[in-house]
Amino acid sequence: MKGGLKVPRISLILIGLVCATVITLAYVKSPFLSSWTPSQDHVFQISPDYKVKDEEVLRERNRLGKSEESVKFEPTISNSSTKGSSTKDQVTEELITNTEIEGSAGIPPSFTQRGDLKGALEEKSSSREQENEVAAPVNSADSPIVNLTSASKDHGCNFAKGRWVTDDSRPLYSGFGCKQWLSSMWACRLTQRMDFEYEKLRWRPRDCEMEEFTGANFLKRMENKTLAFIGDSLGRQQFQSLMCMITGGEDRPDVLNVGREYGLVKARGAKRPDGWAYRFPSTQTTILYYWSASLCNLTPINASNPATDYAMHLDRPPAFLSRFLPRFDVLVLNTGHHWNRGKLNANRWVMYVGGVPNTNRKIADIAGAKNFTIHSIINWINSELPKYPGLKVFYRSISPRHFFNGDWNSGGTCDNTTPLAGGKEVLQDESSDSTAARAVKGTAVKLLDITAVSELRDEGHISRYSIKATPGMQDCLHWCLPGVPDTWNEILFAQL
């Protein structure tokens, strides 16, 4: 009897081994079964005390992690697309709500902390499109927080992710000086404001070191080149900031005013020209600004009538940009705060699409018109880039407003003067300006992401200290200079 039981036992053991082998092979080959294993996407934070002693295990896990990513992140979207739309884009837009920056809105917390669906979807969408990005090792002990993605393929870092730190060597120029370039209404040192701690802050990216800005280095890098800012008054602030940074706020009689080359002369009866252009003769570097609050082409509907309305062509770039694009080497675009019904009515702007008045209800809505225009201008410029291989184009994300207890015309204020009262660090990987981020996705246009960085700096606005302040009104949109726009230019310089 005992001997008779050995055969069945052996048979059962063999059957068990065969079944285990079959299950193992099926597990490895079946995408259904392997999908139940936790992916690297779900590993958000690693303790700094955790150390891996077995290097072979670490390398093997990294290899497997990369293999999983190569399967999960397919298909990728070509960066050469000029349409800016795809099936995946449409699905993503349906799943992710487009949130705009409002006056008192705070920075959304990093999805790595909250683990919500929106953050995960944005992260996976971003990861699929960035073919050259490298995920951090699962068992890295170098940092307590693992940055799973790299938002900049060219530099391997996300300049918009980091923290504000105090730097006694700041500011880069004096707020009492730079009178050759800086408008007095933005020079807070010339007002009654007495606190200037905000001038001592410097932005430090989390994943990389940002090269120290100097005027000499900038001019050398931009030798025989032209940089153009085209946008609204925040774009003008960035332009003036850069001129002050390059010159250190000192008068430069050698710098040439070349605005006439670009038709930037003050028209009869106008308060100012449509823009400015200056050239540094030592390096033949030209810096210019052109005012285009909407980034649309504006044409009079009835040129013979001085009180005519203006066609606001949402699908056509500004005529200035179309004309002078071949002369630019670096282009920075922005729009945003003029997109409200009051501004359109005051300027007598009438929306046009396809050369005729717009009849699309979705576009007629201000948010829809703005979104349509941003996508239109970026798609147009992306289609032009093959003609100009050396041209670098940036779309600057929206500069946040900080009106509390009302809006600009209803008693809104920004009285805080304590730097970083609301926090000093940006942890999120995705941009707070989702409209801009989606518009540049799949194009060769780069996002100059300054929204979350600036959101932490509500103490840096003009506030009630403007020289010609209107009683009961504060400027919680524009920035004191020196100030936050200097950081925008440092981030720009790091990407040139």
Phi, psi and omega in degrees: 000316180295319179293329181289341181274345184294320182297310178302321180297315179298319180299316179298320179296316179298317179299319179298318179296318179299315180298317179298320179296316180298315181297319180298314179297319180295322179299316182291319187271336186274122177293335180292312181290317182293339180291346179277351178280145180293129182272169180294336180299333185266004176264103188261325187217134181241134178293139179292343181278348183281123182234142178258121182270330184266104183293328179295318178297318179299313180296320181294318180293321177297319180297315180294322179298318179293324179296318179297319180297321183296333178276315187289328187273004176272149357275157176267161179253131182295137177285353182273000181296135177252356182274333179069016179218145179201173178301317181293322177300317182295318179296316181298318181293330177289328184274331186251126180284137179274106181258131180264151177283124178250177187307310185250013182290135178273171178287131175299138179295155178301136180294342177291342177266322185264338176062034183273171185294319181300311181299317181296319180295317180295320181295315181294321179297316179296319183295321181296326186275338184267094188292332187261001184285153182239127178281147178291147177303141182301323186254028179297132178251009183283332185221143180291337179240128181271121175272102188290335182230160174245122188278350180237112182291330184283326189243353178070019178209162177253105184294341182274358181249118183169211182211158174274135178230155178280136180220110184291349178278352179272158004279174182280350177203163184275138176287347175276340183256210180055032183289344178290333186239329190269126176293135183298332182292344179250000179268090187293341176294340181268002180256190180278001181295139185245344181258132183225026178298333181297339180286345187267007185264141178231143180272130179240107177300149184287319193256006181197162175265131179268128181301137179296130181282131168224149179300321181296316180294321179297312182296323178295318180291331182254026180298131180060030181231163180236130175248128182238130169259128176230119182171207185267199184292336174290328173293325176293322176297319179295322177297311180296321177302314182295319178298320178291322180294317181296318185269354185068018181080006181270151175294138180229087180296343180283342181287131187266138172273109183247025181302327182297330178299335183248014180072019183267075178235150182288123179286159180300127179086354181275151178285328183203164175288172179284356179175183181220152177216130181229147182234132175269107188295334182297328180236002183056042178262127181247132176239126181223159175227137175232131182280117173212091188295332185250350186059027176249158171279128181248126179226141179293136179288324176227095187298336182277351182254114181300335181261022185293155169282165181241133175286123180257093187282100185294339184252016179231136180288160175304141182302325179300316181294316179299322184286317190255002180308319180300343182266355184265146173249329175225133182230130178239118182251149171201153172203169177160297193277354175268001181273077172212157188298324180298317179295316181298316180293319181295324180272357181059043178268129179243126184293130176235144173221130181069023178084003180227160179304139183291136177239001180279118184296325180295322179283330181298330174296139185302313180297320179293321179294317179298312180299317180298317182293316180299315178296322181296313183293322181289319177296322179295311182295326178295325179288338179274338187302323178302336178285338185229080186301333182272356185280130174249129182240133177238138168253119182276128179294167190290142175275125187287147173266157180225053175276123176248145177062035179142184179247189185298331183248014181223036175085013179296142183228162172216071188275350182297132177240005179268115181300139172062032179296334181260009181126164183230000189230141173250121182256339187290149176272325184276155180286146174286342177262086185292330178298312179295319182297318180289327182294321182275347183298129180083008178240174176271002176280132182267148176269120172270093193270105184237004189291303181294324177303315184279335182301331182282356191246050182294343179282353188266007181277167177300322179058226182267007189265006181297150185299320181247054184294139175273127181306132179082002180233140177237151177262097180253024178248307180279160186250149169294143174236132002299154182172211189303317179301337175299321179294322176304317182288328175295319178293321176298312181302322181295341183253006179273000000 
